[in-house]
Each structure stands twice: as C-alpha cells, then as structure tokens.
Amino acid sequence: MERGTHSDNHPVVCLLSTHPLLLEEFTRKLSRAHFTARPFRLRQVFFEDINRLAIPSANVYVVDGHDPFAATLVGALVNRFPNSQVIVLSEKITDSIAFPLLELGAKGLLDYSEASHHLPEAVKTVMEGGYWVERRLLSRFMDSIVHSARRRVVKGRPHRLSPRERQVLECLLENLSNKEIAKRLNISERTAKFHVSNLLAKFDVRRRVDLVMLQLHGQKS
C-alpha cells in the first residue's frame, strides 16, 4: 500500500516495538480513533537487517524509543518510506534523546503518559505536515542548529533568492518573528510577512520550522 492510501478509508499507522503489551495498548487506542493500526513486533535487530524487515507500508510509523536500536530504526524508516512520517515514544523526552531523533527526521516525540492521552492527535498533526514536539524543546533544538545552518544554507542553495530574501532567510534561521525581522531589516511587518511567505513557497514548505529543518538536512546532503 502506498503512502496516501488508506485501509477501509482509515489512515494506516504502523506501531513498532519489542513489547507486546505496548503494541496492544496503542493499537487499541488508535483503532478507537478510526485509524487502521498495524502492530509490528520487533526482535533484536542489527542495522544491516532493518531494511530487510517486512514492515508494512503506512502513513505514520510509531516507534517505541525504549528499544536500544530505536534511533537506527527511525533513520531506516525515514530513508525507506520518505513520504511517511515517524513518531517516537519514550519514557522521558530529554534534549539528549530528542535532538538526534529530530535530526534523523522524526516529526513527533511523546512520552508514554502523553501518548496514552494524545497519540491519535499527534498522528493527525504529523499527517497534516506539522510537528508534535513540546514547543520549548523544539525551540532549543532550533537554537542549537541556527549558527551552523545560517552560515551554510544561504550559500549555494539551488533556489534563486533575491538579496532581500536571503536576508529574511537568515533571520528565519535565527528564529526571529515577523516583527523582529521588520525591525532588523528596517522594513514594515507586512513586507516581512510577504517575504516569509515567498520563501516558504520557494522551498515548498508550509511552516517556518519546516524550513529550518529542511536547511539542517540540506547541509548534510
């Protein structure tokens, strides 16, 4: 089944964990929320084996971050199913856990308690192109990559940007608001908003955070 198709008109969510009770609990919650949940029980797998696993196609993959090879699995899923989204569950979401997962391409991070109440909402959000990540954590992650991203991304991008657009892009990579961009560049807030909208369109993303993430991954490609 290809990304964008649905089973019985319900979006497909594949849950991956070594723990059968966790699979059972969240399969039940997602099914009640009108998703087609497909549990996939993992064994102890080495990296070279992951791409050979018979993981079903899905709109969203929910990975149990408690498993020791969870980060490797996230990276493999992002590469193998580039049009799908990945959510990671963990006992605790700390910066040291979250930042590598976000760099790999995870779009949602929930601890088990939050997942018990909000997993269906998180699945819907990432399917619509958003992120389900605690706001302050995401802001810290963006701050951690701003300095290097701001230097490298503006140079050599294939997109044709005007000098003003390049200035606005630099401001976006510093996580500045439209009002702050306007003040820095001595332009009106309305003009700043216009340039931001143009940049999002040129990079084919819908939100500022998506643009920053794109820049991060762009410097690694």
C-alpha positions as CSV (number, residue, x, y, z in Angstrom):
1,M,0.0,0.0,0.0
2,E,1.5,3.4,-1.0
3,R,1.6,6.4,1.2
4,G,-1.5,8.5,0.9
5,T,-3.8,5.4,0.5
6,H,-5.9,4.2,3.4
7,S,-7.2,0.9,4.6
8,D,-11.0,0.9,4.7
9,N,-10.8,4.7,4.3
10,H,-8.8,5.0,7.5
11,P,-5.2,6.2,7.7
12,V,-2.7,3.5,8.4
13,V,-0.5,3.6,11.4
14,C,2.3,1.0,12.0
15,L,3.5,0.6,15.6
16,L,6.9,-0.9,16.1
17,S,8.1,-2.3,19.5
18,T,9.6,-5.3,21.1
19,H,6.9,-5.1,23.8
20,P,3.6,-6.9,23.1
21,L,1.7,-5.1,25.8
22,L,2.6,-1.7,24.5
23,L,1.6,-2.7,21.0
24,E,-1.7,-4.0,22.3
25,E,-2.5,-0.8,24.3
26,F,-1.7,1.7,21.5
27,T,-3.2,-0.4,18.7
28,R,-6.5,-0.3,20.7
29,K,-6.3,3.4,21.2
30,L,-5.6,4.2,17.6
31,S,-8.3,1.8,16.4
32,R,-10.8,3.6,18.6
33,A,-9.8,6.9,16.9
34,H,-10.6,5.5,13.5
35,F,-7.0,4.7,12.4
36,T,-6.0,1.3,10.9
37,A,-3.4,0.2,13.4
38,R,-0.9,-2.4,12.3
39,P,1.4,-3.6,15.2
40,F,4.8,-4.9,14.2
41,R,6.7,-6.7,16.9
42,L,10.4,-6.2,16.7
43,R,13.2,-8.7,17.6
44,Q,16.7,-7.7,18.5
45,V,17.9,-6.5,15.1
46,F,21.2,-5.2,13.8
47,F,21.4,-2.3,11.5
48,E,22.0,-4.3,8.3
49,D,18.9,-6.4,9.0
50,I,16.4,-3.5,9.3
51,N,15.9,-2.8,5.7
52,R,15.0,-6.5,5.1
53,L,12.2,-6.5,7.7
54,A,8.7,-7.0,6.3
55,I,7.5,-3.7,7.8
56,P,4.1,-2.8,6.3
57,S,3.6,0.5,4.4
58,A,1.8,3.1,6.4
59,N,1.1,6.8,6.6
60,V,2.7,7.1,10.0
61,Y,5.2,4.9,11.9
62,V,5.2,5.0,15.7
63,V,8.5,3.7,17.2
64,D,9.0,2.7,20.8
65,G,12.0,4.7,21.8
66,H,12.7,2.3,24.7
67,D,14.2,-0.2,22.3
68,P,18.0,0.2,22.2
69,F,18.1,0.4,18.4
70,A,15.2,2.9,18.1
71,A,17.4,5.7,16.6
72,T,18.7,3.4,13.9
73,L,15.2,2.2,13.2
74,V,14.0,5.8,12.8
75,G,16.8,6.6,10.3
76,A,16.0,3.5,8.3
77,L,12.3,4.2,8.3
78,V,12.8,7.8,7.1
79,N,15.0,6.5,4.2
80,R,12.9,3.6,3.3
81,F,9.5,5.4,3.5
82,P,10.3,9.0,2.7
83,N,6.7,10.0,2.2
84,S,5.6,8.7,5.6
85,Q,6.0,10.4,9.0
86,V,7.7,9.0,12.1
87,I,6.7,9.5,15.8
88,V,8.8,8.2,18.7
89,L,7.6,7.3,22.1
90,S,9.9,7.3,25.1
91,E,9.8,7.1,28.9
92,K,11.2,10.6,29.1
93,I,11.8,13.2,26.3
94,T,15.1,15.0,27.1
95,D,17.2,17.1,24.8
96,S,19.9,14.4,24.5
97,I,17.2,11.9,23.4
98,A,15.2,14.3,21.2
99,F,17.8,16.2,19.2
100,P,19.3,13.2,17.4
101,L,15.8,11.9,16.6
102,L,14.8,15.2,15.2
103,E,17.9,15.3,13.1
104,L,17.1,11.9,11.7
105,G,13.6,13.1,10.7
106,A,11.2,12.3,13.5
107,K,8.2,14.5,13.4
108,G,6.6,13.6,16.8
109,L,8.1,13.0,20.2
110,L,5.8,11.9,23.1
111,D,6.5,10.3,26.5
112,Y,4.3,7.3,27.3
113,S,2.0,9.3,29.6
114,E,1.3,11.9,26.9
115,A,0.9,9.2,24.2
116,S,-1.8,7.5,26.4
117,H,-3.9,10.6,26.0
118,H,-2.8,12.3,22.8
119,L,-1.3,9.8,20.4
120,P,-4.2,10.0,17.9
121,E,-3.9,13.8,17.9
122,A,-0.2,13.5,17.3
123,V,-0.7,11.2,14.4
124,K,-3.2,13.5,12.8
125,T,-0.9,16.5,13.3
126,V,2.2,14.9,11.6
127,M,0.0,13.6,8.8
128,E,-1.0,17.2,8.1
129,G,2.6,18.2,7.8
130,G,3.1,19.5,11.4
131,Y,5.3,18.6,14.3
132,W,4.2,17.2,17.6
133,V,7.1,18.3,19.8
134,E,7.0,20.3,23.0
135,R,7.4,23.9,22.0
136,R,10.3,24.8,24.2
137,L,12.2,21.7,23.3
138,L,11.7,22.4,19.6
139,S,12.9,26.0,20.2
140,R,16.0,24.7,21.9
141,F,16.7,22.3,19.1
142,M,16.4,25.1,16.5
143,D,18.7,27.3,18.6
144,S,21.2,24.5,18.6
145,I,21.4,24.4,14.8
146,V,20.9,28.0,13.9
147,H,24.6,29.1,13.9
148,S,25.9,26.5,11.5
149,A,22.7,26.4,9.4
150,R,22.7,30.1,9.0
151,R,26.2,30.1,7.6
152,R,26.0,27.2,5.2
153,V,22.5,27.2,3.9
154,V,22.4,30.7,2.5
155,K,25.4,29.9,0.3
156,G,24.9,27.7,-2.7
157,R,21.2,27.0,-2.5
158,P,19.7,26.0,-5.9
159,H,16.8,28.3,-5.3
160,R,17.0,31.8,-6.8
161,L,16.7,34.2,-3.9
162,S,16.8,38.0,-4.1
163,P,19.3,39.8,-1.7
164,R,16.3,40.7,0.5
165,E,15.0,37.1,0.6
166,R,18.5,36.0,1.6
167,Q,18.4,38.5,4.5
168,V,15.0,37.3,5.6
169,L,16.1,33.7,5.4
170,E,19.0,34.4,7.7
171,C,16.5,36.0,10.1
172,L,14.3,32.9,9.9
173,L,17.2,30.7,10.7
174,E,17.7,32.8,13.9
175,N,14.0,32.1,14.8
176,L,13.0,35.8,14.6
177,S,9.4,36.8,14.4
178,N,8.0,38.9,11.5
179,K,8.1,41.9,13.8
180,E,11.7,41.3,14.7
181,I,12.6,40.7,11.0
182,A,11.0,44.0,10.1
183,K,12.9,45.9,12.8
184,R,16.2,44.4,11.9
185,L,15.8,45.0,8.1
186,N,14.1,48.4,8.6
187,I,11.0,47.3,6.6
188,S,7.3,47.1,7.5
189,E,6.0,44.0,9.3
190,R,3.6,43.4,6.3
191,T,6.6,43.4,3.9
192,A,8.5,41.0,6.2
193,K,5.4,38.7,6.2
194,F,5.3,38.9,2.4
195,H,9.0,37.8,2.1
196,V,8.5,35.0,4.6
197,S,5.5,33.6,2.6
198,N,7.5,33.8,-0.6
199,L,10.4,31.8,1.0
200,L,8.0,29.1,2.2
201,A,6.6,28.8,-1.3
202,K,10.0,28.6,-2.9
203,F,11.2,25.9,-0.6
204,D,7.8,24.1,-0.8
205,V,7.1,24.1,2.9
206,R,4.2,25.3,5.0
207,R,5.8,26.4,8.2
208,R,8.9,28.2,9.5
209,V,10.0,25.2,11.5
210,D,9.8,23.0,8.3
211,L,12.1,25.4,6.5
212,V,14.7,25.3,9.3
213,M,14.5,21.5,9.4
214,L,15.0,21.5,5.6
215,Q,18.1,23.6,5.9
216,L,19.5,21.3,8.6
217,H,19.1,18.2,6.4
218,G,20.2,20.2,3.3
219,Q,23.7,20.8,4.7
220,K,24.1,17.1,5.3
221,S,23.1,16.0,1.8
